[in-house]
Amino acid sequence: MSDTEATSTHAPQAPHPRRWPVLGLLGLAQLMLILDITVVAIALPGMGAELGLDRAALTWVVSGYALAFGSLMLLGGRAADLFGARRIVLAGLALFTAASLAAGLATGAPLLLGARVAQGAGAALLSPAALSVVVRLFDGDERNRALGIWSALGGGGAALGVLLGGLITAGPGWAWVFFVNVPVGLAVLVVLARILPALPRSGGGSLDVPGAALVAAGTGALIYALIRAGDHGWLDAVSLSLVACAAVAYAVFAAWQRRASAPLMNLRLLGRRPVVAGIFVIAVATALMVGVFFLGSFYLQNHQGHGALTTGVLFLPVALVTMAAATAAGRVIGLAGARPLAAAALLVAAGGFLVPVLWSGTAAMVTGVSIAAAGLGALFVVASATALGGVAPHEAGVASGIVSTFHEFGASAGAAAVSSAAAAGITAHTAARAASGFDDAFLVAAGVAAGSALIAAWLVPSADD
């Protein structure tokens, strides 16, 4: 391929003849990235038992992927502008596929965690570049249809992930939650290399590698502090030092963004109330949702004695309720307004998390988490509508990238926080101690949701603002 990507040979104004097959293949690749959190969450107990991984290592299996994904996503989008979306899509898919193979072959924590970070890096390249291709191949009503299909992959991926995680872990074993990506990834890679058009590059400048490194370092230090708190306490000197290091890294990042020639993030957008409100809501919603999958997997398998397949089936209502609530919220947000919907959804989530504290057992946990999922599903709609409703059309891409970044940061922090809160339950050798540990984690989730409801009632703009 030449240094400068050329347009395809069909007429400039004509729609690309293979746009729908391309969408299908890119959607399949995106689905793998989405599946990779929920499908892995169901496999965590089996993975830990076979590889001898402690609670902290298992937490990093989830958080490491989300951390790399979130930290490098804006860099991936910028790379697609500079080097061409086609190249970055193929490079990201190749890296994700190779890292999936390495994760499945892992015999201990170092290779597994390194592979998970590499998977996240591949996802960060692939996801924004793929979305860029979709936006540029479609126009008008077709673009709206294509983006609707793309957005639906999120809820569908969560539902499919819990089932696949249970089926695979109960069948061939946990390693196959990674191995299954390899043939799918290779097949998609080969076909995309043949039919994916070479689109014109849409930007100049350079990559803000220092900015991405500062974000990754700061968030990594914060996640490590959250994980460490489960074993050493929330006021441990090292944990507090890590929080301080994270704050310094974020401050340096903010200063660097003001002087960088091609900054990673437009900090002026973070000065707008709707954008701040949107990223707050998306981070809280994702943290609670991923925390639920992490916590529930250990609760159902280690504490209640269910197998991986049963756990996957029990989680299916949670995923389906999330999708249904998001759909309903999209219809009523214009009538009810974002602020009351956000506050009400968070209070519903808080009430749901209290159910397994007040009543023990599988039915109570599934019922409570399903109630909470109804609130969390609505929050995802509130977050996008609030953040993107307050920006100009030419800023929508940047704002969407920021929202997606905080989505992954929320996932990383959520797994770490509930892991520490439930540390006693995950590692306990007695039923009473395990129950107490899980109760603590659900109480923390309820408290975060209730506190966030108060913040949302103040932060999310009203219709009159």
C-alpha positions in Angstrom: 0.0 0.0 0.0 1.3 3.5 -0.8 2.2 6.0 1.9 -0.9 8.0 1.2 -4.1 6.0 1.2 -6.2 6.5 -1.9 -10.0 6.4 -2.2 -11.6 3.4 -3.8 -12.4 3.4 -7.5 -16.1 3.9 -7.4 -17.6 7.4 -7.9 -17.0 9.7 -5.0 -20.6 10.3 -4.2 -21.7 6.7 -4.7 -22.2 4.5 -1.6 -19.5 1.9 -1.3 -20.9 -1.4 -2.8 -19.5 -3.5 0.0 -20.5 -1.2 2.9 -22.9 -3.6 4.5 -20.6 -6.6 4.5 -17.9 -4.3 5.9 -20.3 -3.2 8.6 -21.1 -6.8 9.5 -17.4 -7.7 9.8 -16.5 -4.6 11.8 -19.5 -5.2 14.0 -18.3 -8.8 14.7 -14.9 -7.5 15.6 -16.4 -4.9 17.9 -18.6 -7.5 19.5 -15.5 -9.5 20.4 -14.2 -6.5 22.3 -17.4 -6.0 24.2 -17.8 -9.6 25.0 -14.4 -9.7 26.5 -15.4 -8.2 29.8 -18.5 -10.2 30.6 -17.4 -13.5 29.1 -14.1 -13.3 31.2 -16.0 -12.3 34.4 -17.9 -15.6 34.4 -14.6 -17.5 33.9 -12.7 -15.8 36.7 -13.3 -18.4 39.5 -12.2 -21.3 37.3 -9.3 -19.3 36.0 -8.1 -18.5 39.5 -8.5 -22.1 40.8 -6.5 -23.6 37.9 -3.7 -21.0 37.7 -3.5 -20.3 41.5 -4.3 -16.6 41.1 -5.2 -14.5 44.1 -7.9 -11.9 44.3 -5.7 -9.0 43.2 -4.5 -10.9 40.1 -8.0 -11.8 39.1 -9.1 -8.2 39.5 -6.3 -7.1 37.2 -7.5 -9.6 34.6 -10.6 -7.4 34.2 -9.1 -4.0 35.2 -6.0 -4.4 33.1 -8.0 -4.9 29.9 -10.3 -2.0 30.6 -7.4 0.3 31.7 -5.4 -0.2 28.5 -8.6 0.1 26.4 -9.6 3.4 28.0 -6.1 4.9 28.3 -5.3 4.3 24.6 -8.6 4.8 22.9 -8.2 8.5 22.1 -4.7 7.7 20.9 -6.2 5.0 18.7 -8.7 7.4 17.2 -5.9 9.9 16.5 -3.8 7.2 14.9 -6.6 6.3 12.5 -6.7 10.0 11.4 -2.9 10.1 10.8 -2.2 6.7 9.3 -5.5 5.7 7.8 -8.4 3.9 9.4 -7.9 0.8 7.3 -4.3 0.3 8.6 -5.3 0.9 12.2 -8.3 -1.5 12.1 -6.2 -4.3 10.7 -3.4 -3.6 13.1 -5.7 -3.5 16.1 -7.5 -6.7 15.2 -4.2 -8.5 14.6 -2.9 -7.4 18.0 -6.1 -8.3 19.8 -6.2 -11.8 18.1 -2.5 -12.5 18.9 -3.0 -11.4 22.5 -6.1 -13.6 22.9 -4.0 -16.6 21.9 -1.3 -15.6 24.4 -3.9 -15.2 27.2 -5.4 -18.7 26.5 -1.9 -20.2 26.6 -1.0 -18.5 29.9 0.2 -20.7 32.7 0.5 -18.0 35.3 -0.2 -14.4 36.2 2.6 -12.5 34.3 1.7 -13.8 30.8 -2.0 -13.7 31.4 -2.0 -10.1 32.7 0.4 -9.0 30.0 -1.8 -10.5 27.4 -4.9 -8.8 28.8 -3.2 -5.4 28.6 -2.2 -6.2 25.0 -5.8 -7.2 24.2 -6.9 -3.8 25.6 -4.3 -2.0 23.4 -5.5 -3.8 20.4 -9.1 -2.9 21.3 -8.1 0.7 21.7 -6.8 0.8 18.1 -9.6 -1.2 16.6 -12.7 0.3 18.1 -12.4 4.0 17.2 -10.9 3.3 13.8 -13.7 0.9 13.0 -16.4 3.4 14.0 -14.6 6.0 11.8 -14.9 3.6 8.9 -18.6 3.1 9.5 -19.3 6.8 9.7 -17.5 7.5 6.5 -18.9 4.6 4.4 -22.5 5.5 5.2 -24.6 8.6 4.8 -28.0 9.9 5.6 -30.6 7.5 6.8 -28.3 4.6 6.1 -25.8 6.0 8.5 -28.4 6.2 11.2 -29.3 2.6 10.6 -25.7 1.6 10.7 -25.0 3.5 13.9 -28.1 1.9 15.5 -26.8 -1.5 14.7 -23.4 -0.5 16.1 -24.9 0.8 19.4 -27.0 -2.3 19.8 -23.9 -4.4 20.0 -23.3 -3.1 23.6 -26.4 -4.6 25.2 -26.3 -7.6 23.0 -22.7 -8.2 23.8 -23.4 -8.2 27.5 -26.3 -10.7 27.2 -24.3 -13.0 24.8 -21.2 -12.7 27.0 -22.7 -14.1 30.1 -24.1 -17.1 28.2 -20.9 -17.8 26.3 -18.8 -17.4 29.4 -20.9 -20.1 31.2 -21.0 -22.4 28.2 -17.2 -22.2 27.5 -16.0 -22.4 31.1 -18.3 -25.3 31.8 -17.3 -27.0 28.5 -13.7 -26.8 27.2 -12.5 -24.6 30.0 -11.6 -21.0 30.8 -8.8 -20.8 28.3 -11.3 -21.0 25.5 -12.9 -17.7 26.4 -9.7 -16.4 24.8 -9.0 -19.1 22.2 -12.5 -18.5 20.7 -11.3 -15.1 19.6 -8.5 -16.5 17.5 -10.3 -18.2 14.6 -13.0 -15.5 14.5 -10.3 -12.8 14.6 -8.2 -14.4 11.9 -11.2 -15.0 9.6 -12.4 -11.4 10.0 -8.9 -10.1 9.5 -8.4 -12.0 6.2 -11.7 -10.9 4.7 -11.4 -7.3 5.9 -7.9 -7.1 4.4 -9.5 -7.9 1.0 -12.7 -5.8 1.1 -12.0 -2.9 3.5 -11.6 0.3 1.4 -8.6 2.5 1.8 -10.2 5.8 2.9 -8.4 9.2 2.7 -6.7 10.3 5.9 -8.6 13.0 7.7 -5.9 14.7 9.8 -2.4 15.8 10.2 0.0 16.4 13.1 1.4 13.9 15.6 0.4 11.3 18.2 0.3 12.5 21.8 2.1 9.5 23.3 3.2 11.4 26.5 -0.4 12.3 27.1 -1.6 8.7 26.8 1.3 7.5 29.0 0.3 10.0 31.8 -3.3 8.9 31.7 -2.4 5.3 31.8 0.1 5.8 34.7 -2.4 7.9 36.7 -5.3 5.5 36.2 -3.1 2.5 36.8 -1.9 3.9 40.1 -5.5 4.6 41.2 -6.6 1.1 40.3 -3.7 -0.5 42.1 -4.6 1.6 45.2 -8.2 0.4 45.0 -7.1 -3.3 44.7 -4.5 -3.0 47.4 -7.0 -1.5 49.9 -8.8 -4.9 50.0 -5.8 -6.5 51.7 -4.2 -3.6 53.5 -7.0 -1.2 54.4 -8.3 2.0 52.9 -6.0 4.2 54.9 -2.8 2.2 54.2 0.2 4.5 53.6 1.2 2.9 50.3 -2.4 3.0 49.0 -2.7 6.6 49.9 0.7 7.3 48.2 -0.6 5.7 45.1 -3.7 7.9 45.1 -1.4 10.9 45.5 0.7 9.7 42.5 -2.4 9.3 40.4 -3.5 12.9 41.3 0.0 14.2 40.3 -0.1 12.3 37.0 -3.5 13.7 36.2 -2.4 17.2 37.0 0.7 16.9 34.8 -1.5 15.5 32.0 -3.8 18.6 32.2 -0.7 20.9 32.1 0.7 18.9 29.1 -2.5 19.0 27.2 -2.4 22.9 27.3 1.0 22.9 25.6 0.9 19.8 23.4 0.8 20.5 19.6 -1.8 17.7 19.1 -3.4 17.2 22.5 -5.0 13.9 23.3 -8.1 15.5 24.9 -9.8 18.8 24.4 -9.8 20.0 28.0 -12.2 22.8 27.1 -14.9 20.3 26.7 -14.4 19.2 30.3 -15.3 22.8 31.4 -18.8 22.3 30.1 -21.4 21.1 32.6 -23.3 18.7 30.3 -20.0 17.0 29.3 -18.8 16.6 32.9 -22.3 15.4 33.9 -22.3 12.8 31.1 -18.9 11.4 31.9 -19.7 11.3 35.6 -22.9 9.3 34.9 -21.2 6.9 32.4 -18.3 6.2 34.7 -20.6 5.5 37.7 -23.0 3.3 35.6 -20.1 1.3 34.1 -18.3 0.9 37.4 -21.4 -0.5 39.1 -22.3 -2.7 36.1 -18.9 -4.3 35.7 -18.6 -4.5 39.5 -21.9 -6.5 39.5 -20.6 -9.0 37.0 -17.3 -9.4 38.8 -18.9 -9.7 42.3 -21.9 -11.9 41.1 -19.6 -14.4 39.4 -17.8 -15.1 42.6 -21.0 -15.0 44.7 -22.8 -17.5 42.6 -19.9 -19.9 42.0 -17.8 -19.7 45.1 -20.5 -18.8 47.7 -23.6 -20.4 46.3 -21.9 -23.4 44.7 -23.3 -23.0 41.1 -21.4 -24.0 38.1 -20.2 -21.7 35.4 -23.0 -22.6 33.0 -25.7 -22.0 35.7 -24.1 -18.7 36.6 -24.2 -17.6 33.0 -27.9 -18.4 32.7 -28.7 -16.7 36.0 -27.0 -13.5 34.7 -29.0 -13.5 31.5 -32.0 -11.6 33.1 -29.6 -8.9 34.3 -28.2 -8.4 30.8 -31.7 -8.4 29.2 -33.1 -6.0 31.7 -30.2 -3.6 31.1 -31.0 -3.6 27.3 -34.8 -3.2 27.9 -34.2 -0.3 30.4 -31.9 1.4 27.9 -34.5 1.1 25.2 -37.3 2.5 27.5 -35.1 5.3 28.7 -34.4 6.4 25.1 -38.1 6.9 24.6 -38.9 8.8 27.8 -35.8 10.9 28.4 -37.3 13.7 26.2 -40.4 13.8 28.3 -39.0 13.2 31.8 -35.7 15.1 31.3 -32.2 13.9 32.0 -31.8 15.1 35.6 -34.8 13.4 37.2 -34.2 10.2 35.1 -30.6 10.1 36.2 -31.5 10.5 39.9 -34.4 8.1 39.8 -32.3 5.5 37.9 -29.5 5.7 40.5 -32.0 5.3 43.4 -33.5 2.2 41.7 -30.0 0.8 41.4 -29.3 1.6 45.1 -32.5 -0.2 46.1 -31.6 -3.2 44.0 -28.2 -3.6 45.6 -29.8 -3.7 49.0 -31.9 -6.7 48.2 -29.1 -9.3 48.5 -28.0 -7.6 51.8 -31.4 -8.0 53.3 -32.1 -11.5 52.0 -29.6 -14.1 51.3 -29.5 -16.7 48.5 -29.4 -17.0 44.8 -32.9 -15.8 44.1 -32.4 -12.6 46.2 -29.1 -11.8 44.5 -30.4 -12.3 41.0 -33.6 -10.3 41.8 -31.7 -7.5 43.4 -29.1 -7.2 40.7 -31.8 -7.3 38.0 -33.6 -4.4 39.7 -30.3 -2.5 39.9 -29.7 -3.3 36.2 -32.9 -1.5 35.3 -31.5 1.7 36.7 -28.1 1.2 35.2 -29.5 0.5 31.7 -31.3 3.9 31.8 -28.1 5.6 33.0 -26.2 4.7 29.8 -28.8 6.6 27.7 -28.7 9.6 30.1 -24.9 9.8 29.9 -24.7 9.9 26.1 -27.7 12.2 25.7 -26.3 14.6 28.3 -22.7 14.7 27.2 -23.4 14.8 23.4 -26.4 17.1 23.7 -24.2 19.9 24.9 -21.6 20.0 22.1 -21.6 21.3 18.5 -21.8 18.9 15.6 -18.1 19.2 14.8 -17.2 18.4 18.4 -19.4 15.3 18.6 -16.6 12.9 17.7 -14.2 14.2 20.3 -16.9 14.3 23.0 -17.9 10.7 22.1 -14.3 9.6 22.4 -14.1 11.2 25.9 -17.3 9.5 27.0 -16.0 6.1 25.7 -12.8 6.6 27.5 -14.5 7.2 30.9 -16.7 4.2 30.1 -13.6 2.0 30.2 -12.1 3.8 33.2 -15.4 3.2 35.1 -15.1 -0.5 34.2 -11.6 -0.7 35.5 -12.3 1.1 38.7 -15.6 -0.8 39.4 -13.9 -4.2 39.3 -11.2 -3.0 41.6 -13.5 -1.3 44.1 -15.9 -4.2 44.5 -13.0 -6.7 44.6 -11.6 -4.9 47.6 -14.9 -4.4 49.3 -15.7 -8.1 48.9 -12.1 -9.2 49.7 -13.3 -11.2 52.7 -16.0 -12.9 50.8 -13.9 -13.8 47.8 -11.0 -15.3 49.9 -13.1 -16.6 52.9 -12.9 -20.2 54.0 -16.1 -20.1 56.0 -19.7 -19.4 54.8 -20.3 -16.7 57.5 -17.2 -14.8 56.6 -18.0 -15.0 52.9 -21.5 -13.8 53.4 -20.3 -10.8 55.4 -17.7 -9.9 52.7 -20.3 -10.0 49.9 -22.8 -8.0 52.0 -20.1 -5.3 52.5 -19.6 -5.1 48.7 -23.3 -4.8 48.0 -23.6 -2.1 50.6 -20.7 -0.2 49.0 -22.4 -0.4 45.6 -25.7 0.8 47.2 -23.9 3.7 48.9 -22.2 4.7 45.7 -25.4 4.6 43.8 -27.3 6.6 46.4 -24.5 9.2 46.7 -24.3 9.5 43.0 -28.0 10.1 42.8 -27.6 13.2 44.9 -24.7 14.4 42.8 -26.6 13.7 39.6 -29.6 15.7 40.9 -27.3 18.7 41.2 -24.8 18.1 38.3 -27.0 17.0 35.4 -28.5 20.0 33.7 -32.2 20.4 33.7 -34.2 21.3 30.6 -34.2 25.0 31.6 -30.4 25.2 32.1 
